[in-house]
Amino acid sequence: MLAYVFWHRAAGGVDVEDYEQALSRFHRSLAHRPPCGLLGSVTLRAEQLPWLPAAGAGDSGGYEDWYLVENWSAVGVLELAAVSRGHQTAHGEAARRMGQGAGAIYKRLEGEAAPGDARLAVWVTRPRGQRDPTIAELLDDGVGPHDGALWQRTLVLGPAPELCLLHSAAELPPGTGLAESRLPPGWQAASAGRERLAG
Protein backbone atom coordinates (compact mmCIF):
# COMPACT_ATOMS: atom_id res chain seq x y z
CA MET A 1 0.00 0.00 0.00
CA LEU A 2 1.14 3.53 -0.81
CA ALA A 3 -0.06 6.92 0.38
CA TYR A 4 0.16 10.25 -1.35
CA VAL A 5 0.39 12.70 1.56
CA PHE A 6 -0.26 16.37 0.87
CA TRP A 7 0.20 19.20 3.39
CA HIS A 8 -1.36 22.58 2.75
CA ARG A 9 -2.74 25.82 4.13
CA ALA A 10 -5.42 28.21 2.97
CA ALA A 11 -4.26 31.22 0.99
CA GLY A 12 -4.10 34.58 2.75
CA GLY A 13 -7.53 36.19 3.03
CA VAL A 14 -9.41 32.91 2.50
CA ASP A 15 -12.02 32.12 5.12
CA VAL A 16 -10.99 28.95 6.99
CA GLU A 17 -14.54 27.62 7.12
CA ASP A 18 -14.92 28.06 3.34
CA TYR A 19 -11.60 26.27 2.80
CA GLU A 20 -12.58 23.36 5.01
CA GLN A 21 -15.94 23.02 3.28
CA ALA A 22 -14.19 22.92 -0.09
CA LEU A 23 -11.82 20.23 1.17
CA SER A 24 -14.73 18.20 2.52
CA ARG A 25 -16.58 18.43 -0.81
CA PHE A 26 -13.55 17.12 -2.68
CA HIS A 27 -13.09 14.13 -0.37
CA ARG A 28 -16.83 13.36 -0.55
CA SER A 29 -16.55 13.45 -4.34
CA LEU A 30 -13.69 10.92 -4.26
CA ALA A 31 -15.63 8.68 -1.88
CA HIS A 32 -18.72 8.83 -4.10
CA ARG A 33 -16.81 8.01 -7.31
CA PRO A 34 -13.44 6.55 -6.29
CA PRO A 35 -10.83 6.30 -9.04
CA CYS A 36 -9.50 2.80 -9.75
CA GLY A 37 -6.96 1.81 -7.09
CA LEU A 38 -7.98 4.45 -4.52
CA LEU A 39 -8.54 2.75 -1.17
CA GLY A 40 -9.67 5.87 0.66
CA SER A 41 -8.82 9.47 1.46
CA VAL A 42 -8.93 11.71 4.49
CA THR A 43 -8.06 15.29 5.36
CA LEU A 44 -7.01 16.26 8.87
CA ARG A 45 -6.28 19.44 10.76
CA ALA A 46 -2.66 19.24 11.88
CA GLU A 47 -1.27 21.24 14.80
CA GLN A 48 2.18 21.59 13.26
CA LEU A 49 3.64 21.30 9.78
CA PRO A 50 7.14 22.69 10.41
CA TRP A 51 8.44 21.81 6.93
CA LEU A 52 5.73 23.94 5.27
CA PRO A 53 6.45 27.70 5.12
CA ALA A 54 4.36 29.52 7.72
CA ALA A 55 1.52 31.69 6.45
CA GLY A 56 2.08 34.22 9.24
CA ALA A 57 3.83 34.79 12.55
CA GLY A 58 3.29 31.82 14.84
CA ASP A 59 1.25 29.93 12.24
CA SER A 60 2.68 26.42 11.97
CA GLY A 61 -0.48 24.34 11.59
CA GLY A 62 -2.47 23.43 8.53
CA TYR A 63 -4.03 20.43 6.82
CA GLU A 64 -2.79 16.98 5.98
CA ASP A 65 -4.42 14.84 3.28
CA TRP A 66 -3.80 11.11 2.95
CA TYR A 67 -4.75 9.36 -0.30
CA LEU A 68 -4.31 5.60 0.11
CA VAL A 69 -3.72 3.71 -3.13
CA GLU A 70 -3.02 0.13 -4.10
CA ASN A 71 0.15 0.70 -6.10
CA TRP A 72 2.16 3.12 -8.25
CA SER A 73 -0.24 2.81 -11.17
CA ALA A 74 -3.06 3.98 -8.90
CA VAL A 75 -1.06 7.13 -8.08
CA GLY A 76 -1.16 8.10 -11.74
CA VAL A 77 -4.87 7.26 -12.02
CA LEU A 78 -5.60 9.43 -8.96
CA GLU A 79 -3.62 12.34 -10.41
CA LEU A 80 -5.66 12.30 -13.61
CA ALA A 81 -9.02 11.58 -11.97
CA ALA A 82 -8.75 14.42 -9.45
CA VAL A 83 -8.94 17.02 -12.22
CA SER A 84 -11.24 15.12 -14.56
CA ARG A 85 -14.99 14.82 -15.01
CA GLY A 86 -16.70 13.93 -11.76
CA HIS A 87 -14.12 15.60 -9.50
CA GLN A 88 -12.89 18.64 -11.43
CA THR A 89 -15.28 21.17 -9.89
CA ALA A 90 -14.71 20.05 -6.30
CA HIS A 91 -10.94 19.90 -6.80
CA GLY A 92 -10.88 23.33 -8.42
CA GLU A 93 -12.80 24.94 -5.54
CA ALA A 94 -10.27 23.64 -3.01
CA ALA A 95 -7.25 24.43 -5.21
CA ARG A 96 -8.34 28.05 -5.75
CA ARG A 97 -8.45 28.62 -1.98
CA MET A 98 -5.10 26.95 -1.23
CA GLY A 99 -1.88 28.80 -0.37
CA GLN A 100 1.29 26.81 0.32
CA GLY A 101 1.44 23.08 -0.29
CA ALA A 102 3.94 20.21 -0.29
CA GLY A 103 3.67 16.47 -0.67
CA ALA A 104 5.39 13.11 -0.74
CA ILE A 105 4.59 9.47 -1.34
CA TYR A 106 4.97 7.03 1.54
CA LYS A 107 4.86 3.24 1.76
CA ARG A 108 3.54 1.40 4.80
CA LEU A 109 6.18 -0.64 6.59
CA GLU A 110 4.31 -1.90 9.63
CA GLY A 111 1.04 -1.66 11.54
CA GLU A 112 -2.59 -1.26 10.65
CA ALA A 113 -3.78 2.06 12.09
CA ALA A 114 -5.72 4.04 9.48
CA PRO A 115 -4.47 7.60 8.89
CA GLY A 116 -7.91 9.02 9.61
CA ASP A 117 -8.12 7.30 13.00
CA ALA A 118 -4.68 8.37 14.21
CA ARG A 119 -4.73 11.26 16.69
CA LEU A 120 -0.96 11.66 16.67
CA ALA A 121 1.68 11.76 13.94
CA VAL A 122 5.36 11.47 14.86
CA TRP A 123 7.60 12.66 12.03
CA VAL A 124 11.14 11.26 12.15
CA THR A 125 14.34 12.35 10.46
CA ARG A 126 17.75 10.71 10.72
CA PRO A 127 21.27 11.80 9.87
CA ARG A 128 22.40 11.19 6.31
CA GLY A 129 24.32 8.02 5.71
CA GLN A 130 22.86 6.02 8.58
CA ARG A 131 21.51 2.55 7.91
CA ASP A 132 17.82 1.91 7.45
CA PRO A 133 15.83 1.81 10.68
CA THR A 134 14.51 -1.45 12.02
CA ILE A 135 10.97 -1.81 13.23
CA ALA A 136 12.25 -2.58 16.75
CA GLU A 137 14.03 0.78 16.91
CA LEU A 138 10.90 2.70 16.03
CA LEU A 139 7.75 0.88 17.10
CA ASP A 140 9.19 -1.29 19.87
CA ASP A 141 7.31 -1.67 23.16
CA GLY A 142 3.91 -0.18 23.70
CA VAL A 143 2.78 0.35 20.11
CA GLY A 144 0.70 -2.55 18.89
CA PRO A 145 -0.13 -3.15 15.22
CA HIS A 146 -3.73 -1.99 15.69
CA ASP A 147 -2.70 1.21 17.52
CA GLY A 148 -0.03 2.43 15.13
CA ALA A 149 1.38 2.33 11.61
CA LEU A 150 4.87 3.17 10.40
CA TRP A 151 5.27 4.80 7.00
CA GLN A 152 8.47 5.60 5.08
CA ARG A 153 8.89 8.24 2.40
CA THR A 154 9.55 6.69 -0.97
CA LEU A 155 9.23 9.65 -3.33
CA VAL A 156 10.11 13.21 -2.33
CA LEU A 157 7.96 15.99 -3.71
CA GLY A 158 8.91 18.51 -1.02
CA PRO A 159 10.76 18.88 2.30
CA ALA A 160 8.91 16.07 4.06
CA PRO A 161 10.34 13.94 6.89
CA GLU A 162 11.51 10.42 6.06
CA LEU A 163 9.39 8.42 8.49
CA CYS A 164 5.98 8.82 10.04
CA LEU A 165 4.50 6.87 12.92
CA LEU A 166 0.74 7.28 13.22
CA HIS A 167 -0.81 6.44 16.58
CA SER A 168 -4.39 6.21 17.79
CA ALA A 169 -3.67 7.92 21.14
CA ALA A 170 -2.98 11.62 21.67
CA GLU A 171 0.43 10.73 23.20
CA LEU A 172 2.83 7.86 22.67
CA PRO A 173 3.04 5.37 25.53
CA PRO A 174 6.25 5.79 27.62
CA GLY A 175 9.20 3.67 26.55
CA THR A 176 8.31 3.27 22.88
CA GLY A 177 11.04 3.18 20.28
CA LEU A 178 10.31 6.80 19.44
CA ALA A 179 10.77 8.04 22.98
CA GLU A 180 13.55 10.67 23.01
CA SER A 181 15.65 8.54 25.34
CA ARG A 182 15.57 5.61 22.92
CA LEU A 183 16.11 7.25 19.55
CA PRO A 184 19.47 6.51 17.92
CA PRO A 185 22.02 9.37 18.14
CA GLY A 186 21.28 12.18 15.73
CA TRP A 187 17.70 11.12 15.03
CA GLN A 188 14.92 13.65 15.61
CA ALA A 189 11.20 13.11 16.19
CA ALA A 190 8.52 15.81 16.11
CA SER A 191 5.01 14.99 17.33
CA ALA A 192 1.88 16.73 16.11
CA GLY A 193 -1.74 16.22 17.11
CA ARG A 194 -4.34 15.85 14.38
CA GLU A 195 -8.11 16.03 14.05
CA ARG A 196 -10.14 14.40 11.32
CA LEU A 197 -11.97 16.87 9.11
CA ALA A 198 -13.30 14.83 6.18
CA GLY A 199 -12.99 11.45 4.51
ZINOR-V421730 format. One record per run of one state. SS is the DSSP state (@ for helix, = for strand, . for the rest). FROM is the first residue (numbers start at 1). LEN is the number of residues. If there is no record, write none. Layout:
SS:FROM:LEN ; SS:FROM:LEN
This chain:
.:1:1 ; =:2:9 ; .:11:5 ; @:16:17 ; .:33:5 ; =:38:9 ; .:47:15 ; =:62:8 ; .:70:2 ; @:72:11 ; .:83:5 ; @:88:10 ; =:98:14 ; .:112:3 ; @:115:3 ; .:118:2 ; =:120:6 ; .:126:9 ; @:135:4 ; .:139:9 ; =:148:9 ; .:157:6 ; =:163:5 ; .:168:12 ; @:180:3 ; .:183:5 ; =:188:11 ; .:199:1
